Structure formats: structure tokens, C-alpha cells
């Protein structure tokens, strides 16, 4: 047995430790002998309000268990106070875990400056301030461990999280730089991207998935990396649900071009496959820039570049280039003008030199000057609109350097670099975004740096900003793609006024900005071949850069994971050479390995009997607004007053509303206790049966209570089938109102030896095969693009139906409509044609995308007492609902 990893006598500071991951860290370190500083502002997940309660409760738990802990209630922007608490209470600090975070999720087009600024303040400035305060202590004692918290949203981009994605990838650049600066002092820094249930994730992940993503699965990784015997530093790790892996940057061999007049955007496009090729030649796994001197010498020996068959120009495009009074920006502007663009030359210094040069070469009015700071992005874009009517391309190039070792860096030096590089990039892009959306065309080229990608000594501020720009780029690329807005990031190597301060003059002269400009123009053109990518370039060389992830280690999810178990498997977890390494590009690809591990169990579990298994009472209340909202969610129009206007004499809710009150109770059972290898991402809603027992509902509102019971668990070989029944009653009278039966299929959970065939339960299990004749009646309904967004407000917040990232995990190209929404739409057509029914049963046979047309085909059977129906998707000629029927009721007084 490996020796237990202890932290006796060490002081661990954890920010945001009042709940979720932070609390789990705190309780662990307290149990392993550490003195713990539990920091928590006590704010909401959006950063609003504050309270001491969260931190106090965690401290109390640690002390009750025999540990040592103190609370701190400061915001992380006052990191010096947090570290001061540690020193006053325990004399030093040895481990710092920057865990505090908030969310302000909103699409980029709707994002406000406050949403952006608060995220950067908490995540970036907060991590900087706590680390800056701890740094001299670490250096003096020649020991320190730092964990920064990134996210898959930062590594890969995430729709609606441009602010958060930027901050989270910024922490990667920050960590890599700290690792380089701290190594000789025994100060090691690593960054983790955890997937765990917390206040922040509970708003975006379904409940069954959250139950598998306990924070305790991430704790062992943090414990191992912060232990005194661990010397790993500068690493990027992903962890969740028993899965641990490491990531690193991978740079393609790329393509080298002769640096003469033949080095054009068209010549790059002709060799694009080489730039993106990681297979034909071995890629690099660098920690810094390429050998640009060697590349330049090789480039000069090459023959002139072939131009290919596809011309590239930017005729008629309006281009803003920030920081274009000289250096790279000037080189970009000159090439844009040569290829037909109109230019806004932005520079807080002197833009007029570049403007005059362009206008002399290509005609008066080709370029106009702008001297606003990039932080005033609205004014910069307004210059373009005033001069040319719109903007098509933004090249965010402006930058400054405030290089200083982290020990000597001032808050002002940090703030200035973040403001110009990161906030400036956001502000310019944000101001141009509405024009891009309106014209359905936009190109964004953002400027990162190898200092950001790999970290660089003396550039903690710059590395953070430049890596954050990559996270920002990846997210706006996701959000913009369907509007033909493409965004990429380049890490240029060129001699400029900025690099002149750190490179010899002869090197500055050799690394001409002209050798970067052709790539920038290609990525800004109609022919831009990609979006959301990173390119390193200079000296005539261009190569794509991406992340590589190890195959990692998956631990059984039915056993507690310990740091010692991880230590035993560490070599495998971080092994890039065993043939299992992957290259995730999206959050869903990243989550794949984590989700797959959810079915990893150490041994088969004996399954409980289904007899008399019931769930708790689930209360539910509704009002008139809820009824109207449901009706609209299943397609009611403003002209149908009886469905949308509470003042109508015949105002009513559609009877399929009966599936709404039961919804919460239907999740009462832990499927992992019922079947083997349960994975929530393998769950399919198979069938639904609704019986209306009391009608009409009180239209003014009411209180109901539902209770679920387990009916059957069937073994279908490779899958399991779980059937639950839920009775909904009036809370006051106890009178039954609705009865629902729900059948779910759990792929990969069969083979446990249970019964394969269910019992006959009448209408709830009827086959309902359509007669072999034309339908007696059919109705077509065009669903709205916003149908799922509206329907979810009735209570089903599964992100599969709204978040493209989660839809992709389910192998769908975009979010799908709720099955119960299709159920309701179908039921409405029958109700409108035939009147009230006493029950309705369906089988969900296929998915529907919002915006598609549904055709409900109906057949009268049993003398007109029963309607068998099926629902098709017209555009794809596919079945969405089958084996479906209602039993009509002519006299509602019987309910």
C-alpha cells in the first residue's frame, strides 16, 4: 500500500471554499493535517451579494473533525488580505488553490461590459492578487504549490461564455509563466480544468449528470499536485467522474515559404493542407517559439512560391487594424490596401504616417486615421462606419509590454497589459459584432503570442492576456460561424517597436512584419479556410497549434478515488506516447472520455427488487401564467384566445399539460441502483402514457403533489428498460388529477438477467398499429425556431434542447426539440379536431429540430372512440412519434 499523502504543518489557502469544489478541497486538506484558510465571499454564482455563512460552516466542519481552519470573507480582488489571514493565523502559506469563480453567461451579441469586467476581475485579477501576495512567502521558504482553475470552456471555447472562456484560458498562460519563474525556488504551479457539480454548473448541466460529477473526484488530482514530494509543474490537466488526463500544446511541422513578393495570401491557401498537417511530418511539443532564425535562412533558399488556382483579395472590404501606425499593423494595412480594402488605421500614437503612405499608393480616401484607445472600441468602429458605412474585418493587433519578473510586477503593470490586450480586443470586436451579424459576414483576426501559449519568464501579465485572447477567439468562432463570422488567432514573430525593447536590432530587422501579413489577410478574406484556430507564424513559416490530451486513467466510479491511487497510476495518466492520445477540439469531445468513465465500475452490483419502490412526494404549484406559457410552448397562436388569454370565456389549458406536474417526481430513482453501467448520456425517453383523471383543472391556479413508483425494470440484452408510474393528486383534496407512465431506455445497461418482457397494462402498453389505409385526418404544424427555448420554461431544462455543445455530445448537429413538446403539439391537433380525451400514449421514434414541420396523421378506430396517430417530420420524411393513440371522451363530466 502506498504511503498516505499528508500535509501536516502546512497551510493551504483555498478561495471560493464555501461550497462545491472549494469545500471538497478544504475538507480533504483539513483531514490530512493541513491548516486551512477557507475563503469565501458568500456571493451568488453570478457574483452578487456576500455572506460569512458559507465559509463559517466549512470551518466548523473541519474543526468538528479535529482539523485546524480559519475563515476569510474577502473578495479575491483583495488577495493580499486573504494571504494575510493565513500568515496571522498559521505563520505562513504553503499551498494556494485559486478556485473562486462566478458565471455571467450570455451570448456575445448581448454581453455587457459589466458581464465581461466582473468575470475578468474575479477569475484573472483575483488569481493574480492572491498569488502575488503569496509569492514572496513561497520564494523565501523555497517552497510553494499553486493550483489555478481553468475550464473546458477556456480550452475549447463555449457558446455564451466569451468572458469566461477568455478568463479561464488566460489562467493557463498565467500558470505556465509562474511555473517557469518559480521552478528554481521550489514553487510549482499547475492548472486544472475540472468537470464537477457546483453552484455554477448546476445551472447548465442536467441533474442526473451532476450526480455523477461529484467534486470529490477532482480532489485527488489537486492533492497529488500540491504534495511536497510532487515536482510536476507547468501542467494542464482535466479531471472529472473518475477520469484524469494531461494536456500539452502540439505544433504542426507547418509550411515554409520563400520570403519574397511571391509570398501572398493565395500562395498560403495553395498549401493550406501542409499548415494543418500533423501526420506527414512529426509535430513539435514545444515550450516556446520556433527556431525562426533557422527558418528564415531556409526560407531564403527556396524557389518562389506557387500561387495556386484560387485568387485571394479583399476588394470592397472595410478593415480596422488596431495599432497600425507601425510594425505589424502597418504591414497588414499596406497589404490589405494593395488587395482592394478600405482601411481604418487605428493608433493612439500617430496613425497618419500609415494613412498617408496608403493613400499615396492607392488613392485618397483608401485609409482614414483613428487615434482612440482600443478600450474605446465603440469610437474606433464608429470611425469606420462614418467613413465607409460598415466594417467587415477587425484585426486586433494593438499591444504594449510591461515586462517584469512576477516578484517585481506592480498592479498597474498587470492592469495596463490586461486592459490594452484583452479588454481592447473584446471592446473592438464587440462594437463590430452587430455589423457582422446584420450583413452576415465578419472576420476577426486576434493576436496571441507564444508567450501566451507556452508562458514566458517576466511576462505573467502579457502571457495571461495573450492566452485569454485564444479562449475568447474560440468562443466567438463558435457563436459567429452560422452567421459567416470567422475568428482565428495568430502568434506572430516579427520585429516591431514592441519587440525592439527585448531583441537585438539586427534580429528586429531580419524578422520583417511583411512575413506575417499574408496569413492575416487570408484569414480576413472570403477564402478564409477555418475558424477558431491558432497559428504560429514568422520568417515565412506557418504552423497550426492545437492541444493534445493523454488517454488518461479512468478509475471505477463505485469506489472512492484517493490521491494514493492516482499516484500509483500517475505515469499512465500523463503518458502521451502510449498510442491513446487524442486531440479534443470542443467541450463535447473533451467530455466524452469523462462521460464514458461513468459506467466504469469495479464489480457488478446486485440490483434491488422493484417491488413497492416509491419516490418522495413532489409538490407542484401552477398559476394562469404557467398554463398560458405551456400552451404557447406547444404551438398555441395569439389568435387562439382560449389558449393564450385568461380572460376568454372558454380559456383552458391543453390536457397534455398533465406531463408537467409529474416531471420532477419522475427523476426520483437513482438508475445506477437499478441497472449496471448506468450512463446518463445513454438515456433515451422511449414511451409516455398520460391519463387525465380529473378535468378541467382550476384555471386560476392550484397546488398538486406527485409520487412516483417503480413499475418494471426490463433486461433488453444490450439495454435496460425502466418504467415508472406517477400519480398526481390535488394537494388539498387528495383527488387524483393525472397519472403518467414513463418508459426510458438505458443503452449499455442490459445483460443483468432480469425479465425481458413487460406486463400488459392496457392502454399504457397498447401497440397502436395504424390501419393499412390513408389517414382519416391529418394536420401540419410548422414549429418555431424558438420552440424549444419556449417549451423549456415549463420545467424541462435539459441543456440538450438549448445548448449546441450538449446536443453535440448526443451526436446531434444542433439542439433538438423536447420529446414531450412534440407530444404536446400532436395532442393539440387531436384535441382541436376531436375534443377531450381521457388518455394518450406515444412512443418517441425520432428527433425533431426546432423549425421543422410536423405532420400528425390520425385514424379513427373502435367506432370512433379511439384515435390512432403518428407524427412525421415533413422535411426529413421521418417518424417522430409512433405506436400512438388517444381514447376520446365525449362527456367530460365523467372525469
N, C-alpha and C positions, 0 to 999 in steps of 0.2 A: 504493500500500500504506500502511495506517495505521502510525503510529509505534508501536514496541513499548512497552507499558506496563512501566516499570521501577520498582524500589523501592530503588535504590542508596542506601546510607547510612541507610535507615530500619530500625527494629527492630520486628519482628512477633512478638507473643506468641500462641501457639495452644494452647488447653487440649485435653486428650484427643487429642494428636497422635501417639500411638504406633501408630495404625492407622486404617484406614477413611478418612473424610473428613479428619480432622485431619492424618494423614500426607500425604495428597494435597496439602493446603494447604501444609504445611511444605516439601515437596519443590519445589513450584512457587515459593514465595516465595524459597527458597534459590537457585533457578535464575535468579531475576530480580534478584539483587543485594542482597536484604534480609538483615539479621542476624535469625536465627530463634531464638526460645526455644521449645523442644519440651517442652511439659509433658505428662506422663502418669503417673498414679499406678500404672499397671500392674495394675489390678484386673480382675476378670471383668466381663462385660456386666451382671451383677447388683450390681456394686459390692463384690465380695468379694476380699480379699487385696490384695497390692501387690508390684510388682517394678520395678526400674530398667531391665530389658532392653528393653522396647518403645521407650522414649524414646531410649536409647543407640543402638539400631540405626538410628533415623531420623536422629539427629545424624551418625552415621558415614556414612550415605548422602549427606547434604548436603555433608559435608566432602570425601568422595571425589570429588564432582562439582565441587569448587572453591569451595563456599559457606562461609558462617560460621554456626555454630549452637552452642547450648549446651542441655543437658538440665536439666529441673527435675522433681522427683518428688513434689511436694506435692499434697495433695488441694486441689481448688478452694475448699474452705471456708477455706483459708488463702491466699486470693488475694493478700494483701499480700506473702507470701514469693515468689510467682511473679513479681510485678512487680519486687520487689527483685532477683531473679536477672537480669532484663533490664537494670536500671539498673547493677548491678555489672559486668555483662559488657560492655555496649554504651553505657552512659551515658544512655539514655532509652528510651522506648517510643512508637511512633507508631501502631501498629495492634494492636487487641486482637480476637481471634476467640474468642468463648465457644462452644466446640464440645463440651466434655466432657459425657458423659451416660451414664446407665445405664437399664436397664429393670427393673421389678418388676411384670410383667403378671399380673393376677389379676382375676377378676370382682369387682364391688363388694361382693357379699354375703360373699365370702371374703377380702377385703382386710384386712390387719392394719395397725395403726398404724405398725409399723416399715416396711412397704411404702410407706405414704404419706410418712412423715417423711424417709426416705432419698432419695426422688425429689425432694422439695422442697429438701432440703439441697444436693444436687448441682446440680440444674438452676437453681433460683432463688437460693438463698443463694450458691452458687458464682459465678454470673454477677454478682450484686451485689458480692461481695467483690473479685473481680478488677477490675471496673470502678471501684469506689470507690477502689482503690489507684492505678489509672492516671489517674483524673480530674484530680487536681491537676497532674500532669505535662502532660496534654493542655491544660489551661487556661493553664498558664504559658507553654507554647510556642505557644499559639494554633493548635494542630493536633492532631487525633486522629480515628481511624476505628474504629468499633465494629461488629462483626457479632455478633448474637445468633442462636441457633439455635432456631427453633420447629419445628413439625411439622404435617403434615396432621391428625394425631390431636388436636392442640390446636385447630386452626382449625375442624374439623368434628365432633370427638368420635370416639371409637374404643372399641368394645366391649372390656372387660377392661383399660382403660388410664385409669381415672378419675384416678389420681395423676399419670400422665404427661401426660394431656391438660390438666389444670389447670396444671401447671408450664409446659408449652410455650406455652399461650396467655398465661399470666402474663408471659412474656418479650416478648410483643407490646406489652402495656401499658407495661412497663419501657422498651422501646426507644423508643416514641412519646414518653414523657416525657423520656428522655435527649436525644432529638432537639430537643425544644423548649428544654431548658435549655442544650444545648451549642452551638446554632447561632451565637450571637454570638461564641463563642470559636473558631470553626472546627472544632468537634468534631461530627462527623456520625455518626449511628447508624442502622443498618438491621437488619432481621430477615428471615431466610430460612427457608423450610420445604423442606428438601431431600428428594428421594427418591433414595437411593443405597444401594448394598450396603455393609454394615458388620457388625461383630460383633453389633450389636443387631438389624439387620434380617434377618440370615441365619437367625434362629430363627423368623421369621414369613413369609418370602417363599420361593417355590419357586426351585430352583437356576437354571432356565433364565431366569427373570425377573431374578434377581440378576446374571446375566452381562451383562445389557443396562443395568444401573443402576450403572455404574462411578462411583466418587467423582469421577473426572476431569471428568465432565460438569457438576459443580457448581462446580468451582474457578474457571472464568472469571467467573461472576457475582460471587463473593466478591472476586476480583482487581479487577474493574471498580469495584465499590462502595467498595473501600478505597484506590483510587489517589488521589494528591494532586490530580489535575485533576477528579475527580468530586465534584459538590456535591449529589447526591441524598441526602436524609436523611429519616428517619421512615417509610421504605417497608417494605412487606411483600411478599416475593417467594416464588414457588415455582419449583423447578428440578429437573430430572432427565432422563436419557436424551435430552439434546439439546434439551429444551424449557425455555423461560424465560418467566415471566409475572409481572405485578404485581397485587396486590390492594389494595382500599380499602374502607372502610365506606360503605354506602349506606343512607340513612334514608328511609322512605316518607313521603309527604305526610301520611298518617295521618288521624285523625278528631278533630274538636274538639267538645266537649260543654259545655252550659251548666253552670256550677258552682253548682248548687242541689240541692235534695232529690231532683230527678228524675235526678241523675247516679248511676245504680245499676249493679250488675253486669249486670242484664237489658238496660239501655239500651246498654251496650257490646256485648253479644252481638248485639243487633239490627243493629249497624253494623259487625260484625266484618270484613266484606269490605273496607271502607274502610281499616281499620287495616293490613291486609295488602297493600293495593293499591299497586303500584309503577308502574302503567301509566297510569291515568286522569289523574293529575297528576304533573308532573315530580318525581322524588325529589331529595333533597339529598345532597351529598357533603361532609359537614362535618368539621371538626377539633375541634369542641367542642359544647356544649349548644345546644339550640334557643333561639329567642327567646321565652322563657317570659313575659316581661313583656308583649310584644305579644300572645301567645296568650291570656293572662289577660284582657286588655282586650277582645279579640274574643269570648272565651267569654261574658263578662258581657252581651253584646248579643244573644246567641242566644235563641231561644224554648226553653221547657222540652223536655227530652229525651223522645222516644217510648220506651216500654218494650218493644215487640215482643210476640210471641206466646208466648215461651218464658220461664217464670219461672226465676229462679236463687236457690237458697238453699243453706244448709249445715246443715240440720237433722240432728241426731244425730251430727255430725262432731266429733271431738276434735282441736283445733287448738293447736299450740305456736307462739307468736310470741315470738321472742327479741328482747331489747332493747325490750320493750313497756311499760316504765314511763312512757314519754312519747313525744312526737313521732310519727313514722310508725307505730311499733309499737303505740302506744296507739290511733291512728286505725283501724288494721287490726283490732285486738281488739274495739273498740266495734262495728264493722260486722259482724264475724263473729258476735258475740253477738246483735246485732239480727236476724240472719238464721238463728238457731237453733243455733249451735255451742256446744260446751263449750270453755273456754279454759284453757291454762296460760300465765300471764303471767310470762315469764322476764325478769329484770333484775338485774344484780349490784348496782345501786343500791337503789331502792325499788319493788318491783312492787305494793305494797299499795294505792297510790292508784288505779291502774287496776283492780285486783281489786275494791275496794270500790265504785268507780263502776259497774262492770258488774253486780255482784251486787245493788246497789240498784235498778238499772234492770230487770234481767231475772231476778231471783230468786237467793236464796242458793245457793251451790254451782255457779253457772254458770261461775265462774272461780276458779282457785286460783293462789297465788303460787309462784314458784321463783326463788331467788337464786344458783343455781350459775353459774359461768362457762360460757360456751358450749364452752370446751375440755373441760369435763367433760360431754360430750353424753350419756353413759350416764345420769348422775344426772338431767339435765333430762328425758329421755324417761321415766325411771322415775317421776318426779313425775306425769306424765300417766297412766301405767299404774296407779299406786297410786290415783289419784283417779278415773279413768274407765275403766280396763280395757284401753285401747289408745291408739293415735294414728293419725289419718287424714291430717293435714295438718301440714307443717312450713313455717313462714315464717322463713327465716334473715335476720333484719333487724339484729341487734346489730352495732355498729361503734364504732370510735374513730378519731380523727385524730391523727397526729403529723407535721404538715406541716413540711417543712424543705427548703431547696434541697438538691440532691444533694451539693453540696460540703460542706454543713454537717451532713448527716444522720449520726446515730450508729447503730451496730449495734443498740443497744437500741430505737431508734425504728423501725428496719426490722423487727426481730423481733416487737415488740408488735403492729404492724399486721397482719403476716402471720399471727400466732397467732390473733388475735381474728376477723379477717375470713375468712381462708382455712381455717385449721385448724378454727376453730369451726364453719364451715359444713359441713366434712367430718364432724366428730365428731357433730354433731346428726343429720345425715342418715344417717350410718352406724348410729347407735343406733336410729333409727326404721325402718330398712330391713327388718329381719326381720318386724316387724309388718305392714308394707306387703305383703311377699311372702305372708305367711300369709293375709291377708284379701283378697288380690288387689285392693287399692285403696290408692293413695297419691298425694298431691300435694305437690310441693316447689316453693316459690317462693323463689328466691335473689336476693339484692340485689347487683347490679353498680352501675356508675356511669359517667357519661360521661367521668369522669377515667380510668377503666379502658379504655373503648372507644377513646378518642382521645388519651389521655395528658394530663397537666396539670403545669404548672410547679410545683415544690415538693412533688409528691406521688408520687415514684417508688415509695415503699413501698405507698401506697394504690392507685395505678394498677395496680401489679403484682398485688396481691391481688384487686382487682375484676375485672381481665381474666381472671385464673386461674379465678375463680368461673364465668365463662362457659364455659370449656373443661370444667370439672367438670360443669356443668349439661348440656352437650351429650352427654357420655358417659353420665351416669346416665339421661338421657332415652332413649338407645338401649337400655340394659340393662333399663330398667324397663317399657318400653312394652308388652311382651307380658303383663305382669302387671297392666296397668291402673295403672301408676305413671307419672305425668306430671310433668315438671320443666321449668320455664321461669325465665328471669332477667329482672328488671326494673331499669331505671336510673331511679330516681325523682328528680324535682326538687321539693324541699319544704323549708320552713323548719323546722328542728329544733334541738335543743340543740347538735348536732354542727355544723350549718351556721351557727349563730348566731356562731361564732367567726370566720367568714370573710365573712359577708354583713351588710349594714346591717339594723337591726331592722325597718324598715318593709317591707323585702323579705321578711324572715323571716315577718312577719305575713301578707303577701299570698299567699305560696306555702304554702297550708294543706296539711297531710298528708292531710286529708279528700279532696283532689282526686286522690290516688293510690290510696286504699283500694279503690274499686270494682273496679279491674283486678286487684288482688291477690286479692280474694275470688272473682272469676270464675275465675281460673286455679287456684283451690283447690277448685272445686266439681265436681260430677258433669258439669257442662256445659262444662268446660274444653275449648276447641276445638282446641288444639295442644299439642305438646310439643317441647322442645329449641330454643325460640325466644328472641329478645331483644326487649324492648320498652323504648322510652324514653317517659316519661310525666311529666306535671305540668301544673298550671294548666288541667285539663280536657282536655288533649290526650294522645293515644296514637298512637304510630307504631312499626311493626316496623323493626328494623335487621338488615341482613344484609351479607355480603361480596360484592363484585363483583370479577371477575377479567378481566384483558385477554385477548384472543385469543392474545397472546404470539407468540413466534417459535420455530419448530422447526428445528433445524439437522440436516443429514444425519448419521446415526449411523455411517457408514462413513468419516468424516473427523474428525480431532481438532478439537475446538472450542477456540478461543483467545479470550482477553479482547478482542483486537483485532477479531475477527469479531463478537463481541457488541456492542462499542462501535459498530460500523458499523450495526448493526440495533437499537440501543437505543431509538430513537424509536418504532419499531413495537412493540417488546416491551412498552412501558409505555403504549401508546395505548388509552385507554378509549372513544374516540369513533369508532372505525372500523367499528362495527356488529358486531364479533366478540366483544364482552364477554359473559361468562357469569356465572352465579350458582351455583357448586357448593354443595351442601348437605351432602354426605357425602364421606368419603375416597375412595370408589369413583368418584364424579363428578369429584373432583379428579384422580384418577389417570388418568382417561380420556384427556385430551389427552397426558399423558406416555406412556401405553402406545401410543396411536395413532402417536406420533412414532417408535416403534421400527422401523417399516417405511419411514421416510424415508431413502432412500439417494441419494447424488449421481449414481450411474450404475449401469447394470445390471452385475451381476457374472457372469463366466464360471463356470459350475458345474463342479465336478470330476467325474471319472469315478467311478462307483460300484464299479468292478471292484476286488476284493480289498481294499476299505476295511474295516479292522477297528479295534476299540477295544482299550484296555488290559485286562489281566487284572483282574477284580474279585473279591477274596476275600470269603468269607461264612462265618460260623460260626453254629451254632444249638445250642440245648440243649433239654431237655424242656420247660422253661417256655415257650420260643418256640413249640413245637408246640401246646401246650395253648392258648396265647393266640390263635394263628391259628384253631384250631377254634372257640373261643368267638366270635372276631371274625366268623365266617361262620355263626353261629347255633346252635352246639352247646349243649345244655342240661345242667344239672347232673345230670340223671337219665341222661344218655348217658355212662356211666363210661368206655367205651372211647375217648372223645374228650377227656375232661376229667380223668381220673385216671390218673396214670402207673403206679400200682400194679395197674391192671386187667390181667388175663391177655391180653386182646386189644387193649391200648392201641395206638392208631395215630393218625397224622395223616392228614387227608383229602388225597387225591392232588393236588388243586388247589393245595396248598402249593407246588407247583413254580413258581408265578409269583413267589414271594417272593425266592428267592436271586438271580434274574436281574435284579431290579428296578434295582439300582444300575448294572449294566452297560448297561442299555437306554438310559441317558442319555449314552452315550459320544460321541455325534456332535453336532457343532455344526450345527444345522439351518440357520443363517444362511449356512453354507458350501455347503449342498446345494440351497437353493431361494432365489429372490428374495423380498424383502419379508417375511421371517420375523418374526412377532409371536407370542411365547409365549402371549398371551391368546387367540389364534385357533386354538390346537391342540386337536384332538379325538382321543381314543383310539378308533379305528374298529373294529379286529378284534384278536382274540387267539387264538393257537393254542399249545397245550401238549401235548408228547409226553413220556410217562413212559418212560424208558429203563432204569431200574433201580429195583426195588421189592422189599421195603419199605425205607424209609430206616432207618438205625440210630436207634432211638427215644431213645437216651441222649444223642445229640448228634453233631455231626460238623463237618468243615471242607470247604467246597466252593469252587470257583473258576469264574467265568463269563467268557466272552469273546464280545463282540457283533461281528457283521459286517453290513455294509450289503448288503441283497439287491437292492432296487429303489428308484428314485425315479420316480414317475409324474406326468405332467402331466395334470391333470383339468380344464384350462381355467381356471376361477377359483380352483381349489385345487390343491395338490400332495398326493401320497400317498407316504409314506416307509415302507418295510418293512424291518425289521431282524430278524435271526435270532441267537439267543444260545444257545450250548451251555454247560451247566453240568456240571462234572465233579467227581469226588471228588479233593480236593487231594492225597491220599496215593497213591492207586492209579491216578489218571488215568482211571478208568472213567466213561463218560458216565452222568449221572443224569437230567437233564432237557434238553429242547430247547424253546425258546419262539420264536414268531414274533409280532412286534407290528406292527400297521399303524396309523399315525397320519395324520390328515387335517389339513393346514395351510391354513386358509381364507385367501384373498388372496395365495397364493404360487404360483399356477399361471401358465400362459402363457409358459413358458420354452423351449418347443419340444421337450420330452422325450417319450418314449413314453407313450401314454395307457392301454395295456392291459398288465396284468402277465402273468407266466408261470403256467402251470398247475403247482401244486406238490402235487397230490393232496389229501389230507385237509385241508391247511392253507388251501386256496383253494376247497374244495367249496362249492357253492351251498346245499345242505341245505334244500331247499324242503319244508315239511311236506306230508304226504299230504292229499288232499282228503277227509278223514273225521275223525270225532271222535277225540280223543287216546286212546291205549290206557291211559294212566295220567296222572293229574295230582296235584299236591301244592301245598298253600297254606302259606305261611310268613309269619307276621307279624313284620316286622323291628322291632327295638327303636329307640326314640328315640335311644339311645346307641350304635347300631350303628357309625356312622362313627367315633365317638370311640374305640371299642374297636379297630376294624379298623386304624386308622392306626398303632397301636402295633406293628404287624407291619412297618412301614417306609415306608409311603406317607404322608408328612407334608404333602402339598399342602394349603394353607390353604383351598382351595375347599371342602373337605369338613368344615371345622370353624368357619371364621371367616365370619360373616354378611357382613362388608364385602367379602371376596373373592368370595363367592357372588354378591353383587350386581353386581360387575364383570362376571361371566359371565352376567348377566341372569337369575339365579335368585333367587327370593324368600327363600331360606334355603339353608344348606349342603346339598349333595347327597351321596348315598352313593357311595363309590368304585365304579367300574365293575367292578373286579376283586373287590370284595366281593360284588356281585350275581352275578358269575361263580362265585365260591366257593359261595355259597348254592345256586345252581342245580346245581352239580356235586355238592353234598352230597345233594340229593334223588335224583339219579340213582344215586349210589354206594349210598345206603341201600336203594334199590329193586332195582337190577340188579347191584351189585357193582363190582369193579375194572374200569377202562377203561384203554386204552393211549394214547388221545389225546382231546383235547376242543378244539373250535373254536367261537368265538362271534363275532357282530357286535353291537356296542353300538348299539342303535337308539334309546334314550331314557333319560332320567334317572330316578332313584329318590330319594325323600326318606326319610330315616330315620323309621321308624314306619309306613311304608306296608306293605301286604300284597302279597307276590309269589306268583303262581300259575305253576308250572312245568308245561307241557303236553308230554307225551312220546309219540312214535310209534315202534314197532318197525319196522325195515326190514331188507332183506338177510338175511332168515331169522332175525331177532333178533340179528344180530351188531352192528347199528348202531342207535343211538337218536337220532332227530332230535328236537330240542326247541325250544321258545321260552318266554320268561319275560315275563309280563304284570304290570303294576301294576293291582291289582284296583280300587282307589279311583278311578283316572282312566281305566280301561279302555284303557291304552296299552301298547305293546310296549317292553320294556326291553332284551331280548336276542332276536335273530332269527338266521336262517341258521346255526343252531347244531346240533352233533351230537357224540356220543362214539362211539368204536369200542370195543366191550366186549372184555374179555379173560377167558376162562373159566379159564385156567391161568396164575397169576401166576409160575410157575417160568420162564416164557418171558421175563420181564423181567430 
